Amino acid sequence: MRLLGLLASVVVLVLVALASLAIGAKDLSFDQVWHGLFEDTGSYSDVVVADRLSRTVLGLLVGAALGLSGAVLQALTRNPLADPGLLGINAGASAAVVTAITFFGVTSLSGYVWFAFFGAAFVGALVWFLGGSRGATPVRLVLAGTALSAALYGYIQSVMILDDAALGRMRFWTVGSLSSGNDSTIRQVLPFLLAGCVLALALARPLNAMAMGDDTAKALGADLNRTRALSMLAATVLCGAATAACGPIVFVGLMVPHVVRSFTGPDLRWILPYAAILSPVLLIGADVLGRIVTRPAELQVGIVTAVLGGPVFIFLVRRRRTAQL
């Protein structure tokens, strides 16, 4: 039954991706989409399809990364309402971008990507160190991430207040958008996203063992320190690369794994594949919705996911029976 549901999720993802290619300031017919994909002659509609294809591919990759990183972090921290921002990864990426803009004069997206990624990676490593490294526990990691996030966001706000140029550029980047989707951006983040996805999926069994408690996990042969370190690495690589490419996009990594857990149960061997498929459905669907509601302009996908995610988050928190890990 769960396998059938996974196949149905793939079909839904394909349909949403086709909608992303067809819907925008100018809607395209299925024939035009098909022509742009397989018989490109450089016409206006073919150029539009090519542009939307890059955007859709980026949405697929980033959505899968956010869903997987959210699921891994929820398992790592044993907190079903955890998301990739919990350990300071988004804050690290944002702090690196504002530093690049203000002190290094970086103005291009290709420059933001590397600063954001390494900022996220540095903060992820620092959280691991402050959380006790080999003696890290879920509570220590969350506390370290929360403290660093508060400090970094204070730094970000201070710099933005003092630098109008940083304020203008950061205001766009921090909203979260797939409009940066192009071949160059995809090539830069693709190796990190693929490596992070493979690592996250490989952690399903040891994370399942850890969910039964440290003593039981040790009895089953799980290496707790290695599993926690690799989980932090996977979440940092996935969320860091996704944030670098699109800016911080909220709620996707929180909502999808939590909803998936409600019908798959706590087994990460099913949660992770479902999250990798359904998170892009949510992200690309939100992007399509943002193009429709303010046509011919567009509403950034980060705003749409925040508007949709707020009520869902409140619902999840108020549920009497929150899905347990």
C-alpha positions in Angstrom: 0.0 0.0 0.0 2.8 2.4 0.9 4.6 1.5 -2.4 1.4 2.3 -4.3 1.2 5.6 -2.5 4.8 6.4 -3.4 4.1 5.7 -7.1 1.0 7.9 -6.9 3.2 10.7 -5.4 5.5 10.4 -8.3 2.6 10.9 -10.7 1.4 13.9 -8.8 5.0 15.4 -9.0 5.1 14.9 -12.7 1.7 16.7 -13.1 2.8 19.6 -10.9 6.0 19.9 -12.9 4.0 20.0 -16.1 1.8 22.7 -14.6 5.0 24.7 -13.7 6.1 24.6 -17.4 2.7 25.6 -18.7 1.5 28.3 -16.2 2.9 31.8 -15.8 2.5 35.3 -17.0 1.7 33.7 -20.3 0.1 30.3 -20.2 1.3 27.7 -22.7 -0.6 24.8 -24.2 0.5 21.2 -23.8 1.6 21.3 -27.5 3.8 24.3 -26.9 5.3 22.7 -23.8 6.0 19.5 -25.7 7.6 21.5 -28.6 9.8 23.4 -26.2 11.0 20.3 -24.5 11.7 18.0 -27.5 11.6 20.2 -30.6 13.2 23.5 -29.5 13.6 25.9 -32.5 14.2 29.0 -30.5 10.7 30.5 -30.7 9.3 32.6 -28.0 7.3 29.8 -26.4 10.4 27.5 -26.6 12.5 30.1 -24.7 9.7 30.4 -22.1 9.6 26.6 -21.7 13.4 26.4 -21.3 13.4 29.2 -18.6 10.6 27.5 -16.7 12.3 24.1 -17.1 15.4 25.4 -15.2 13.1 26.9 -12.5 11.2 23.7 -12.2 14.3 21.5 -12.0 15.7 23.8 -9.3 12.3 23.5 -7.4 12.5 19.8 -7.6 16.0 19.6 -6.3 15.5 22.2 -3.5 12.2 20.8 -2.5 13.7 17.3 -2.1 16.6 18.7 -0.2 14.4 20.6 2.3 12.1 17.7 2.8 15.0 15.2 3.4 16.9 17.6 5.7 13.7 18.3 7.7 13.0 14.6 8.1 16.6 13.9 9.2 16.6 16.7 11.7 13.3 15.6 13.2 14.7 12.2 13.6 18.1 13.5 15.0 16.5 15.8 17.5 13.5 13.6 18.2 11.3 16.6 17.7 8.5 16.2 15.1 8.2 19.9 14.8 11.9 20.5 14.0 12.9 22.1 10.7 16.2 23.0 8.9 16.3 26.4 10.6 16.4 24.8 14.0 20.1 24.2 14.1 21.1 27.7 12.7 21.8 26.6 9.2 19.5 29.2 7.6 21.0 31.9 9.8 24.5 30.9 8.9 23.7 31.1 5.2 22.0 34.5 5.6 24.8 35.9 7.7 27.4 34.8 5.0 25.3 36.5 2.3 25.0 39.8 4.1 28.7 39.7 4.8 29.5 39.1 1.2 27.3 42.0 0.1 28.5 44.5 2.7 32.2 43.7 3.1 33.2 42.0 -0.2 31.0 43.8 -2.7 29.5 40.6 -4.1 26.5 41.5 -6.3 25.9 38.3 -8.4 23.9 35.3 -7.4 26.8 33.0 -8.4 28.8 34.8 -5.6 25.9 34.5 -3.1 25.7 30.7 -3.6 29.2 29.9 -2.4 29.1 32.3 0.5 25.7 31.0 1.6 26.8 27.4 1.3 30.0 27.8 3.3 28.2 30.0 5.9 25.7 27.2 6.4 28.4 24.6 6.6 30.5 26.6 9.1 27.5 27.1 11.4 26.5 23.4 11.1 30.0 22.4 12.2 30.0 25.0 15.0 26.6 23.7 16.3 28.1 20.2 16.3 31.1 21.4 18.2 29.1 23.4 20.7 26.6 20.6 21.1 29.4 18.4 22.4 30.7 16.9 19.2 31.1 13.1 20.0 29.0 13.5 23.1 26.3 15.5 21.3 22.7 15.0 22.3 19.5 16.2 20.7 18.9 18.8 23.4 22.5 20.2 23.2 22.3 20.5 19.5 19.0 22.3 19.6 20.2 24.7 22.3 23.4 25.4 20.4 21.5 26.0 17.2 19.0 28.3 18.8 21.7 30.4 20.5 23.7 30.8 17.3 20.6 31.7 15.3 19.7 34.5 17.7 23.2 35.9 17.6 23.5 35.7 13.8 20.1 37.2 13.1 21.1 40.1 15.5 24.3 40.6 13.4 22.3 40.4 10.1 19.8 43.1 11.3 22.6 45.4 12.5 24.4 45.2 9.2 21.3 45.7 7.1 20.3 48.8 9.2 23.7 50.4 8.6 24.0 49.5 4.9 21.2 50.4 2.5 22.7 48.4 -0.3 22.8 45.3 1.8 19.2 45.9 2.9 18.0 46.2 -0.7 19.7 43.0 -1.9 19.1 40.9 1.2 15.4 41.9 1.2 15.0 40.0 -2.1 17.2 37.1 -1.2 15.7 36.4 2.3 12.2 36.1 0.8 13.1 32.9 -0.9 12.5 32.5 -4.7 12.9 30.0 -7.5 13.4 32.8 -10.0 17.1 32.3 -9.7 16.7 29.0 -11.4 19.2 28.8 -14.3 21.7 26.3 -15.6 24.6 28.0 -13.8 22.9 27.9 -10.4 21.8 24.3 -10.8 25.3 23.2 -11.8 26.8 24.8 -8.8 24.5 23.2 -6.2 23.7 19.9 -7.9 26.8 17.9 -6.6 26.0 19.0 -3.0 22.3 18.2 -3.3 22.9 14.8 -4.8 25.5 13.8 -2.3 23.3 15.1 0.6 20.3 13.1 -0.7 22.3 9.9 -1.0 23.7 10.3 2.5 20.3 11.1 4.0 18.6 8.1 2.4 21.5 5.9 3.6 20.9 7.0 7.2 17.3 5.6 7.4 18.2 2.4 9.2 20.6 3.8 11.9 18.1 6.7 12.5 15.4 4.1 13.0 17.5 2.3 15.5 18.2 5.6 17.4 14.5 6.3 17.6 14.1 3.3 19.9 16.5 4.9 22.4 20.2 5.1 22.8 20.6 1.8 24.8 18.5 -0.2 22.3 20.3 1.4 19.3 23.7 0.4 20.8 22.4 -3.1 21.4 21.4 -3.2 17.7 24.9 -2.2 16.7 24.3 1.4 15.8 27.2 3.9 16.2 25.4 6.8 17.8 28.1 9.4 17.4 28.7 8.5 13.8 25.0 8.5 13.0 24.6 11.9 14.6 27.6 13.4 12.9 26.5 12.1 9.5 23.0 13.3 10.1 24.3 16.8 10.9 26.5 16.6 7.8 23.6 15.5 5.5 21.2 18.2 6.9 23.8 20.9 6.6 24.8 20.0 3.0 21.1 19.7 1.9 19.8 22.8 3.6 22.9 24.9 3.0 22.9 24.2 -0.8 19.1 24.7 -1.0 19.3 28.0 0.9 22.3 29.2 -1.1 20.4 28.6 -4.4 17.0 30.1 -3.4 17.3 31.9 -0.1 15.7 30.6 3.1 12.4 28.9 2.4 10.4 28.1 5.5 7.9 25.4 6.5 8.6 22.9 3.6 11.1 20.9 5.8 8.7 21.1 8.7 5.3 20.3 7.1 6.0 17.5 4.6 7.9 15.0 6.9 5.4 15.6 9.6 2.4 15.0 7.3 4.2 12.0 5.7 4.8 10.4 9.1 1.0 10.5 9.8 0.4 7.9 7.1 3.7 6.0 6.8 4.4 5.6 10.5 7.8 6.3 12.1 9.8 4.1 9.7 12.3 6.4 8.0 12.8 4.0 5.2 9.4 5.2 4.0 9.4 8.7 5.4 12.6 9.8 3.5 11.5 8.7 0.0 8.0 10.2 0.5 9.5 13.5 1.8 11.9 13.6 -1.2 8.9 13.4 -3.6 6.2 15.3 -1.8 8.3 18.3 -0.8 9.0 19.3 -4.4 5.2 18.9 -5.0 4.6 21.5 -2.3 7.4 23.8 -3.4 6.7 23.8 -7.1 2.9 23.9 -6.4 3.5 27.0 -4.2 5.6 28.6 -7.0 2.8 28.0 -9.5 0.3 29.5 -7.1 2.4 32.5 -6.7 2.4 33.1 -10.4 -1.3 32.9 -10.6 -2.5 35.0 -7.7 -0.6 38.2 -8.8 -0.5 37.7 -12.5 1.2 39.1 -14.6 3.6 39.7 -11.7 4.5 36.9 -9.3 4.5 36.3 -5.6 7.8 34.8 -4.4 7.6 31.1 -3.4 9.0 31.9 0.1 6.0 34.1 0.8 3.5 31.5 -0.4 5.0 28.7 1.7 5.0 31.0 4.7 1.3 32.0 4.2 0.3 28.3 3.7 2.6 27.0 6.4 1.6 29.3 9.2 -1.9 27.9 9.7 -0.7 24.4 9.1 2.0 24.8 11.8 -0.6 26.1 14.2 -2.8 23.1 13.4 0.1 20.7 14.0 1.0 22.3 17.3 -2.6 22.2 18.5 -3.3 18.6 17.5 -4.0 16.4 20.4 -2.1 13.5 18.9 1.1 14.9 17.4 2.9 12.2 15.4 5.7 10.8 17.6 9.2 9.8 16.6 
